[in-house]
Amino acid sequence: MAETDEELELDVNQSTGKKMTTILLIALILLVLIMAGVGAWFYLGQDGDGSSSSTEKEEKVLGPLQYITMTPEFVVNFGPGSKVRYLQVDLQIATRDETALETVSTYRPVLRNDILVILSGLSFDELKSRNGKEALQKKLLNSINKIVVAASHTVSDNDKKNDGSDTSSETTDVKGPIENVYFTSFIMQ
């Protein structure tokens, strides 16, 4: 029986060692997870008072959405050989920024000119599908935002192209205070 007692004692010591190893392994995993959480918190840039730069941007956009109706409606002729003769569009511009409202009112002739130039450069085939109308909406939004942003910032002569043309609104999205452009009437005849 003496041999059996020694074997039993060895088994008890081995299971205690396994328990201790398991506990240490769990503690190590918890420590790593806590450190990862704290690192992620610092990496995301949380300040002690709960504010961050993205929160400041969101606070500026929280005002009520306001609409500006571009009157009178826009009417342009399609070129020869087209199935329809003209396009008539009523537009509304949506923004939450009071300064943008004032800028749109001040620069209304410039905006109307750019919108008419964009509309007159289109064909019936480009506008007959929903995708064509959505592409036009995006192009108009970029053009309007470009004007509003340029009006609110001082633009040096070096930033302008020598020939006076600027096609950046056609290829890239222009971030600005105007949120969207809506067609309230879209007639092709």
C-alpha positions in Angstrom: 0.0 0.0 0.0 2.9 2.3 0.5 3.5 2.4 -3.3 -0.1 3.4 -3.9 0.1 6.3 -1.4 3.1 7.7 -3.2 1.4 7.4 -6.6 -1.6 9.3 -5.2 0.5 12.0 -3.7 2.3 12.5 -7.0 -1.1 12.8 -8.9 -2.3 15.5 -6.4 0.9 17.5 -6.9 0.6 17.3 -10.6 -3.0 18.4 -10.8 -2.1 21.4 -8.5 0.7 22.4 -10.9 -1.7 22.1 -13.9 -4.2 24.3 -12.1 -1.6 26.9 -11.3 -0.4 26.9 -14.9 -4.0 27.3 -16.2 -4.7 30.2 -13.7 -1.5 32.0 -14.8 -2.4 31.5 -18.5 -5.9 33.0 -18.0 -4.4 35.9 -16.0 -1.9 36.6 -18.8 -4.7 36.5 -21.5 -6.8 38.9 -19.4 -3.9 41.2 -19.0 -3.2 41.3 -22.8 -6.9 42.0 -23.5 -7.0 44.9 -21.0 -3.8 46.3 -22.5 -5.2 46.0 -26.0 -8.5 47.8 -24.9 -6.6 50.7 -23.3 -4.3 51.0 -26.4 -7.3 51.1 -28.7 -8.9 53.8 -26.5 -5.8 56.0 -26.7 -5.4 55.2 -30.4 -8.9 56.4 -31.2 -8.1 59.7 -29.7 -10.5 59.9 -26.8 -10.0 63.0 -24.7 -10.7 63.1 -21.0 -13.7 65.4 -21.4 -15.2 63.1 -24.1 -14.7 65.6 -26.9 -12.8 65.0 -30.1 -12.3 66.8 -33.4 -15.0 64.7 -35.2 -17.5 65.6 -32.4 -16.9 69.4 -33.1 -17.6 68.8 -36.8 -20.8 67.0 -36.0 -22.0 69.8 -33.7 -21.8 72.3 -36.6 -24.0 70.1 -38.8 -26.8 69.5 -36.3 -28.9 72.5 -37.3 -32.3 72.0 -39.1 -32.1 71.3 -42.8 -33.1 74.3 -44.9 -34.0 74.5 -48.6 -33.2 77.2 -51.1 -35.4 77.2 -54.2 -33.5 78.3 -57.3 -36.0 80.5 -59.1 -36.9 80.8 -61.9 -36.6 77.3 -63.2 -33.8 76.3 -65.6 -34.6 75.8 -69.2 -32.1 74.7 -71.8 -32.4 73.5 -75.4 -31.1 70.1 -76.6 -28.9 70.0 -79.7 -30.2 69.1 -83.2 -31.1 65.5 -83.8 -32.3 64.9 -80.3 -35.6 63.2 -79.6 -36.7 66.0 -77.3 -36.2 69.8 -77.8 -35.7 71.2 -74.3 -35.1 70.5 -70.6 -36.9 72.3 -67.8 -35.6 71.7 -64.2 -36.6 73.1 -60.9 -33.9 72.8 -58.2 -33.8 73.0 -54.5 -30.5 73.2 -52.6 -30.4 71.7 -49.1 -28.0 72.9 -46.3 -27.8 73.2 -42.5 -25.3 76.1 -42.6 -26.6 79.6 -42.2 -23.4 81.0 -43.8 -24.0 78.8 -46.9 -27.5 80.2 -47.2 -26.1 83.7 -47.4 -23.4 82.6 -49.8 -25.9 81.0 -52.2 -28.1 84.2 -52.1 -25.0 86.4 -52.8 -23.6 84.2 -55.6 -27.0 83.2 -57.2 -26.0 84.6 -60.6 -22.7 82.6 -60.6 -24.6 79.5 -59.5 -27.2 79.9 -62.2 -24.6 80.4 -64.8 -22.7 77.2 -63.8 -25.9 75.2 -63.6 -27.0 76.4 -67.0 -23.6 75.5 -68.5 -23.8 72.0 -67.0 -27.4 71.4 -68.2 -26.8 72.7 -71.7 -23.9 70.3 -72.1 -26.1 67.3 -71.7 -28.0 65.2 -74.1 -31.4 63.4 -73.9 -29.6 60.0 -73.9 -27.6 61.0 -70.8 -30.7 62.0 -68.9 -33.3 59.4 -69.8 -32.2 56.9 -67.2 -32.2 57.2 -63.4 -28.4 56.8 -63.3 -28.1 59.8 -65.7 -30.2 62.0 -63.4 -28.3 60.9 -60.3 -25.0 61.7 -62.1 -26.3 65.1 -63.0 -27.4 65.6 -59.4 -23.9 64.8 -58.1 -22.3 67.0 -60.8 -24.5 69.9 -59.7 -23.8 69.3 -56.0 -20.1 69.4 -56.6 -20.3 72.5 -58.7 -22.4 74.4 -56.1 -20.2 73.3 -53.2 -17.1 74.4 -55.2 -18.5 77.9 -55.5 -19.7 78.1 -51.9 -16.4 76.8 -50.5 -14.4 79.1 -52.7 -16.5 82.1 -51.6 -15.9 81.3 -48.0 -12.1 81.0 -48.4 -9.7 83.4 -49.8 -8.5 81.9 -53.1 -5.1 83.2 -54.4 -4.4 83.8 -58.1 -1.9 80.9 -58.0 -4.7 78.4 -57.1 -6.6 79.3 -60.3 -5.8 77.8 -63.7 -4.5 80.2 -66.3 -7.2 79.3 -68.8 -10.0 79.9 -66.3 -11.4 76.4 -66.6 -11.8 74.0 -63.8 -12.9 70.4 -64.3 -12.2 69.2 -60.7 -16.0 69.1 -59.9 -16.6 66.6 -62.6 -14.0 64.1 -61.4 -13.9 64.4 -57.7 -16.3 65.0 -54.9 -16.2 68.5 -53.4 -16.9 68.5 -49.7 -18.9 71.6 -48.6 -21.8 72.8 -46.6 -24.4 72.0 -49.3 -25.8 68.5 -48.5 -27.8 67.8 -51.6 -29.5 69.2 -54.7 -33.1 68.0 -55.4 -35.0 68.1 -58.6 -38.6 69.3 -57.8 -39.5 69.2 -61.5 -37.7 67.5 -64.4 -39.4 67.9 -67.7 -38.0 66.9 -71.1 -40.1 67.7 -74.2 
